[in-house]
Amino acid sequence: MKLLWRFASLLLLAALGLHAGAALAQSYPSRPIRIVVPYPAGGSIDTTARLISPKMADALNQAVLVENRPGGGARIGEDAVAKAAPDGYTMLIDTASLAISPALYRKLPFDAAKDFIPVTRLVATTLILAVNPKLPAASIRELIALAKSSPGGLNHGHTGLGTSLHMAMALLKLSTGIDFLGIPYKGDGLVSNALIAGEVDVAIVTLPSSLTLIKAGRMRALGVSSASRSALLPDVPTIAEAGVTGYEYGAWQGLYLPAKTPRDIVELIQREAVKALNMPDVRDRILALGLEPVGSTQEEADARYKADLAKFARIVREARIPLQD
């Protein structure tokens, strides 16, 4: 009898929980929504947030506010969202950093695999393998040969241990067996400046920070990191095409909600974010920044996020990147 009563109680609690979740979803949104950007204002991810937030606000009939919470390599803002109430009023826009951190840090204040729901991939960013024009390497094959002829003799710029630019280069090193001395900078624009100034020989840079410099001949693009060529640089081959078989590294920005957010709210936010992304003025602005609008389904975003968690864990392990505290 006690077992029967306990079972009935559990069923009742589950039903009440479902009812509460449904009621929350039906009344949503009833107050302003926050989009947390775990980086300073002014960067490309901040721009994406500020492009879609007013469109979402119009559709949801509520203010959608962008809140910059930088620090800790994005972990401060990420942790704030991980610990926020799962009610749809706190969202996160983040880069691949969220999938990289579990592999790179010994301990995080949140569980990256369990504390977030990937809602949609908003935009993709093509990365460019580029060299200083004075370097005697006009192709990736020539760069590999040059690097192998003087191991450790070339250096590369990146934006810090575990960032996308650093991880993309780590994957290139693993894929080719070459090595470069890494020099960190505090932003992708500074990496591009260091490359054209000759402070570094090689770098993987973002398309937005390098497109004008490439077209002006101030840096030489050898390959793009994506699986297909960029429409903005159609004559530049993919790194895989250029001889590094199987190489593909896609940088992206995604929208996330805290785990346990009701499914109806997740679906609503996904729909409205994708609609905002596809509005002509937003789309044109994103393309002008050298970014590619994506607007994936929630299932596609979840699959990509899980795949990247595994991919970055492998890169950190095989490249022997030291774990951070």
N, C-alpha and C positions, 0 to 999 in steps of 0.2 A: 504493500500500500504506500509506504514511504517513497519507494522508487517511482511509483506511478505519479504521486503528488509532485515529486521533484521534476519529472519529465514534463508534466503539465505546466509547472511554473516556468521552466525554460522556454517552452513554446509560447507562453504568454509574454515573456520578456522580449523574445524575438519579434513577436507580432507588434508589440508596442514600439520597438526600435524601428521597424519598417514603417509604421504609421508616422512616427516622428520625422523620419527621413523624408517621407512623401509630403508631409505638411510643410517642411522646410523648403523643399524643392518648389512647391506650388506658390509659396509666398516670395520666392527669390526673384530679383533682389529687392530688398526694402530699405537699403542704406548704401552709402558709397562703397566702392570696391577698390582695393589697393593692388597695384602691380609692383612687386618688389624687383628692382634691378640691383644686383649685388656688385655693381661697378660704379665709378664716378659718372656724373652727367657729362654728356658730350660725345661719348663713344658710339659705335654703330649699334650696339645692343640697346643703349638708351634711346637712340633715334628710332629704332623699331618700336619700342614701347610707346614712345610719344606719337608715332604715326597711327598706331592702331587704337590707342586708348580713347580718343574722342569719337571715333567711329563706333566702338563698342558701347560707349556711354550713350550715344544717340539711340542705338538699337535696344539697349537694356533699360533706358529711361532712368539711369542713375549715373552719378559721377564715377568715372574710373580714373583714379589718381595714380601717378607714377611716383614711387618712393625710392630714391637711391640710398642703398645701404651698403657702401663699399667696405672693404677691409678683410683681412685674413685670407687673401686669395679667393675671395667670393664666399668664403664659408660663413661669414656673419649674416649676410642676407639669406643665404640658403638655409641656415639653421632657423632663422626667424620664421620662414615659411614652413619648414618641416614641423615646427612646434605650434603653428597657428591652428585655430579651430578649423575643422574640415567642413566649412559651411559655404565655401565659394567666395568669401569676401577678401581672401588674401591669395594672390597668385605670384608666381615667380617666372621671370624671363631669364634664361641662362644660356650659356654656351656649352660646349662639350666638357667644360670644366667639371660639371656635376657628375659626369661619367668617369672622369679621370681621377678625381680626388680619392675614391675608395682604394684605388691601386697605389696611390702615391703616399698617403698619410697613414701612419701607424694607428692613429685613432681619430675619429671624427665625432662631433657632437650629435650626429644624426646617422641614420642608416640610409645611404643613397639608394639602395635597391628596394627598400620597403616603405620609406616615408613620403614618397612622391608618386603622383599619377602623371605620367607624360600625357598632355592634352593634345598637342599638335606640334609638329616641326614647322616653325614659321618661315625661316629663310635659311638658305645654304650659302656658304662662302667658299669660293674657290681659292686655294692657296697656290702660290707660284714658287717654283724652284728657280732662283735667279742668282746671277753672279755679277761681280764688278766687270764692266766691259773690257778692262785691261787684262783680266785673267785669260790666259791662253786656253780657253775651253768654249767652243761654240756649240757643243751638244752635251747631253748627259753622258754619253759614252766617253767623250774626251775628258769630262770632269772626273769620271770614275778612274780613268787611266792616270790622270794627273795626280789624284789623291793617292792612288796605290803606289805611284812612283816615289812619293815622299810622305810616308805615313805620319800623321800628326802635323804636317807642314802647313796645312790650310786651316783657317778658322771660319766659324759661322756665327751669325748673330741670332739671338732668339729672345723671347719676352719673359724668360724665367722658367725655372724647373717645373715641368708638368703642364705648362701651357700648351695650347694647340700647336704653336709654331715649334716648340721644343719637341713635342711628341711626334709631329710629322717628320722632323729631321731624324729622330731616333728610329722611326720605322724605315726611313731611307737607308740609314746606316746598317740596320739589321738585314735589309733586303739586298744590299750590295757588298757588304763586308768592308766598306771604307770607314774612315774616321776623320772627324774634324774637331778642333778645339772649340768648345762653346763659349761664347761671350754674351752675358745677359744684358738686356736693355729694358727700360721701364714702359715700353709701348711699341706697337708695330710700326708706327711712324718713325720712331727713333731707329729701329732696325733698318728700315729703308734708307734713312739718312746715312747711317753708318756704312751701308753697302756702297752707296754712290760716292761716299767720301774716301773709300778704300780702307776704312778701319777694319772691315771684315771682307773676306773673299767671297763667301757664299752665304745665302740665307733662304729660308722659306718664308715668304712674305704674303700678306693678304692682298687680294686683288684691289680693294679700295685704296690701300695705301701706296700701291705701286704702279697702277695702270698708267697714269700720266707720265711717270718717270720712265717706264718701259717704252712708251710711244715716242718719248723724246730722245731715246737712245742712251739714257743715263744709267740704266741697268739692263742686263741681257737676260731675258726669260728663256729658260731651257725646257721647262715643262710645267704642266698644271697637275695638281694633286688629285683632281676629280676623275671619275670613270669616263667622262667624255670631255671633249674640248669646250672651252668657253667661247660663247658667241662674241664676247668682247675682244678675245685674242684668238681668232680662228686659225691663225698660222702657227700657233704654239702647240706642239703635241702634248698628249698626256704623258705623265712620267712612265706609265706602263708601255705606251706606244714607243717611247724613246729608248726602251731597252730594259727597264726594271719590271720584269714580268710580275703581274699580280699586285703591283703597288696601287693603292687607292686610299686616299685620306680625305674624308669630307668633313669640313668644319660647318657648324650649324648653330642656330639659335632656336630654342624650344620654349614652349609655355607649359608650366607645371602647376598642379594643385596639391595640397596636402593629401596624404592617403586617407581613405575612408570618406572623402567627399561624395555625397550622393550622386549616383549615376546620372540622374536627370540634369543635375547642375553641370556635371562634366560635359555632357553632350551639348547643353545649351552654350556653354563657353566655347567649346570647340567650333560649333557652327558659326557663332558670331565673330570669333577671331579670324576664321577663314574668310568669312564675308568681308570683314574689314580689310584683310590682306589683299583681296582681289578687287577692291574698289580702284578704278583707274588712276586717281590721283595718288593713292598710297602705292600702288604697284609701280607707277612711273618713277616715283621718288626712290623706292627701294632699288629698282634697276639702275637708276642714275648713280647710286652709291656703290655699284659693282656687286650687289647682292642678288640672289635669285629667290623670288617668292616660291614657297613650297605649299604650305597649307595642307598637311597630311591629315588622314583620319587618326583617331585616337589609337586604334589598333596598330597602325603603321608606326606611329610615334613610339608606342610601347615596345614594339619589336626592335626598332632601331636603337632605342636606349639600352635595352638588354644586350643587344649584340655589341654595342660600344663598351659597355661595362666589361664584357669578356675580352674584347680586343685590347683595351688599354691595360688591363691586368696582364695580358700576355706581353705587351710591349715593355712595360715596366720591369717585368720579371726577366725577359730575355735580354733586354738592353742593360740590365743590372743598374737601373737608376736607383740611387740610394733613397730609402724611405725617409720621409720627413716627420718631425714631431708636430 
